[in-house]
Amino acid sequence: LLNTSIEIRAGELVCFIGPSGCGKSTMLNIIGGLLTPSSGSVSVMGEPINGPSPRQIAYVFQENALFPWYNVIDNIKLGMEFQGVDRAEREDRAHEALKAVGLPNFAHHFPGQLSGGMKQRVALARALSLDTDVILMDEPFGALDEQTRMVLGEDLSVLLSQTGKTIVFVTHSLGEAVFLADRVAVFSARPGRIKKMINVDEAHPRSPDFMTSDKFGDLRNELYRQLHDEIRKTVEQAA
């Protein structure tokens, strides 16, 4: 990453998109305190981030990171246990989070009994149960088929409108970025920097009709124009 700076407003969803290896996930990990920047600083609500901060920031990764020997509700409660949340409160918050992602009847199922999309819903429920101000999502739907990604994107837009969480979301999908984001940060080829911020002026929750609108198409085309040359550069660098 090169001279990269961004300010993310409370309650908005910002997508990072760019060529492979440009630093999107690195930036996400710096925000989350998993990596230390060689220069500069990160703060959340005015508080400096100098390491992992589980009371302020939750993660959802591409791999759902569920423990196969725990059932769904125990997987969700585990994060709160690390936070030091009282046992009774853990139970209540876990069930509320499971209800929020549409899986209230799967509390006692094990990960091996769930589809890929359901596992990611559980991972999202675990992040929601932590009740942090910020959720960082690193290509959480990347391993799923396009139809499942679309449905989970709709659900995430609804959750954003209901919870007011601040979400930073890394994706390679142009359509996913436009559908989910309030703003899209377009990264350049390596060494990465934020080339352009694109605003998506559309209220949450967003409906499937937005995907077929002229506005959606225009924004997706603008993203493609911004990314095309950067992807070319990445291919040339690898040659």
C-alpha positions in Angstrom: 0.0 0.0 0.0 1.3 3.5 -0.9 0.2 6.7 0.8 -3.3 5.3 1.4 -5.8 7.1 3.6 -9.5 6.7 4.1 -12.2 8.0 6.5 -15.2 5.7 7.0 -18.3 7.2 8.5 -20.3 5.5 11.3 -23.1 3.4 9.9 -22.0 3.1 6.3 -20.9 0.1 4.3 -17.7 0.7 2.3 -16.5 -1.9 -0.3 -12.8 -2.3 -1.2 -12.4 -3.6 -4.8 -9.2 -3.9 -6.9 -6.8 -6.2 -8.7 -5.5 -9.3 -6.9 -2.5 -8.4 -4.7 -3.2 -4.7 -4.5 -3.6 -4.5 -0.8 -7.3 -4.7 -0.1 -7.1 -7.4 2.6 -3.9 -5.8 3.9 -5.8 -2.6 4.5 -8.6 -4.5 6.1 -6.2 -6.3 8.5 -4.5 -2.9 9.4 -8.0 -1.5 10.2 -8.6 -4.6 12.4 -5.3 -4.3 14.2 -4.1 -7.7 12.8 -1.2 -5.9 11.0 0.8 -2.9 12.1 1.3 -0.2 9.4 4.9 0.8 8.6 3.7 4.4 8.9 0.5 6.2 9.8 -2.2 5.2 12.2 -5.7 3.8 12.5 -8.4 5.0 14.9 -12.0 3.9 15.6 -14.3 6.5 17.1 -11.2 8.5 18.0 -9.5 5.6 19.8 -6.2 4.4 18.3 -6.0 0.8 17.1 -2.7 -0.8 18.1 -3.7 -4.4 18.0 -6.8 -6.7 17.8 -9.7 -5.0 19.4 -12.5 -7.5 19.8 -14.8 -5.2 21.8 -14.8 -2.7 18.9 -14.2 -4.7 15.7 -15.6 -8.1 14.6 -14.4 -10.1 11.5 -16.2 -12.3 8.9 -13.7 -14.2 6.7 -14.1 -15.9 3.4 -13.7 -19.2 5.2 -16.5 -19.4 7.8 -14.1 -20.6 10.5 -16.8 -22.5 12.4 -15.6 -25.3 14.7 -17.1 -28.5 13.4 -17.4 -30.1 16.8 -19.6 -27.3 18.2 -23.2 -26.8 17.1 -24.4 -23.5 15.6 -25.4 -21.8 18.9 -22.2 -22.8 20.6 -20.1 -21.5 17.7 -21.9 -18.2 18.0 -21.4 -18.0 21.8 -17.7 -18.7 21.6 -16.8 -15.2 20.5 -18.7 -13.7 23.3 -17.0 -16.0 25.8 -13.7 -14.5 24.6 -15.2 -11.1 25.2 -16.1 -12.0 28.8 -19.9 -11.7 28.3 -22.0 -13.3 31.0 -23.2 -16.8 30.3 -27.0 -15.9 30.3 -26.4 -12.9 28.1 -24.4 -15.0 25.7 -27.3 -17.3 25.2 -29.8 -14.5 24.6 -27.6 -12.6 22.2 -26.7 -15.7 20.3 -30.3 -16.6 19.7 -31.1 -13.0 18.7 -28.2 -13.0 16.2 -29.4 -16.3 14.7 -32.8 -14.9 14.3 -31.4 -11.8 12.6 -29.7 -13.9 9.9 -32.8 -16.1 9.3 -31.7 -19.3 11.0 -33.6 -19.5 14.3 -34.4 -23.2 13.8 -30.8 -24.3 13.2 -29.4 -23.6 16.7 -28.6 -27.2 17.4 -27.4 -28.2 14.0 -23.6 -28.8 13.4 -21.7 -27.0 10.6 -21.5 -30.3 8.6 -25.3 -30.3 8.3 -25.4 -26.8 6.7 -25.0 -25.5 3.2 -22.2 -23.0 2.4 -24.6 -20.1 2.5 -26.0 -21.2 5.8 -22.5 -21.5 7.3 -21.8 -17.9 6.3 -25.0 -16.8 7.9 -23.8 -18.4 11.1 -20.4 -16.6 10.8 -22.3 -13.3 10.3 -24.5 -14.1 13.3 -21.4 -14.6 15.4 -20.0 -11.2 14.3 -23.4 -9.5 15.1 -23.6 -11.2 18.5 -20.3 -9.5 19.5 -22.2 -6.1 19.3 -19.2 -4.3 18.0 -19.5 -0.9 16.2 -17.5 -2.2 13.2 -17.6 -5.4 11.2 -14.8 -6.2 8.7 -15.7 -8.7 6.0 -13.0 -10.2 3.8 -14.7 -11.7 0.7 -17.3 -13.5 2.9 -19.4 -14.7 0.0 -16.5 -15.3 -2.4 -16.7 -19.1 -2.3 -20.5 -19.2 -2.8 -22.5 -19.5 -6.1 -23.9 -16.3 -7.6 -27.5 -16.9 -6.6 -26.6 -17.5 -2.9 -24.3 -14.4 -3.0 -27.2 -12.3 -4.3 -29.6 -13.5 -1.5 -27.0 -13.0 1.2 -26.3 -9.5 -0.2 -30.0 -8.6 0.1 -30.0 -9.9 3.7 -26.9 -7.9 4.6 -28.4 -4.7 3.2 -31.5 -5.3 5.4 -29.2 -5.9 8.5 -27.3 -2.7 7.8 -30.5 -0.7 7.7 -31.7 -2.3 11.0 -28.4 -2.3 13.0 -26.5 0.7 11.8 -23.2 -1.2 12.0 -20.2 0.2 10.2 -19.1 -2.4 7.7 -15.9 -2.6 5.5 -16.3 -5.3 2.9 -13.6 -6.7 0.5 -14.9 -8.1 -2.8 -13.8 -8.9 -6.3 -17.4 -8.7 -7.6 -18.4 -5.5 -9.4 -22.1 -6.2 -8.9 -21.7 -7.1 -5.2 -19.8 -3.9 -4.6 -22.5 -1.7 -6.3 -25.4 -3.6 -4.6 -24.0 -3.4 -1.1 -21.9 -0.3 -0.8 -22.6 3.3 0.2 -19.2 4.0 -1.2 -16.7 1.9 -3.2 -13.0 2.4 -2.8 -11.3 1.4 -6.1 -7.7 0.3 -5.5 -4.9 0.6 -8.1 -2.5 -2.1 -9.1 0.5 -2.7 -6.8 1.8 -0.7 -5.1 -1.9 -0.2 -4.1 -3.5 3.1 -3.4 -7.1 4.2 -3.5 -7.6 5.4 -7.0 -11.1 6.6 -6.7 -14.1 6.7 -4.3 -17.4 6.0 -6.0 -20.7 7.0 -4.2 -23.7 4.7 -4.5 -26.7 7.0 -3.6 -29.3 4.3 -2.9 -30.9 3.8 0.5 -30.7 0.5 2.4 -32.3 -2.0 2.4 -31.8 -2.5 -1.3 -34.2 -4.7 -3.4 -33.4 -7.0 -6.3 -35.1 -4.3 -8.5 -32.0 -2.1 -8.0 -29.9 -4.7 -9.8 -31.9 -4.2 -13.0 -32.0 -0.4 -12.8 -30.1 2.0 -15.1 -28.4 3.5 -12.0 -27.0 0.0 -11.1 -25.8 -0.6 -14.6 -24.1 2.9 -14.9 -22.3 2.4 -11.6 -21.1 -1.1 -12.5 -19.8 0.2 -15.8 -18.0 3.1 -14.1 -16.3 0.5 -11.7 -15.3 -1.6 -14.7 -13.7 1.5 -16.4 -11.8 2.4 -13.3 -10.6 -1.2 -12.8 -9.8 -2.2 -16.4 -6.4 -0.5 -16.7 -5.4 -1.6 -13.1 -6.1 -5.2 -13.9 -4.1 -4.9 -17.1 -1.1 -3.6 -15.1 -1.4 -6.5 -12.7 -1.3 -9.0 -15.5 1.7 -7.2 -17.1 3.5 -7.2 -13.7 3.0 -11.0 -13.4 4.3 -11.7 -17.0 
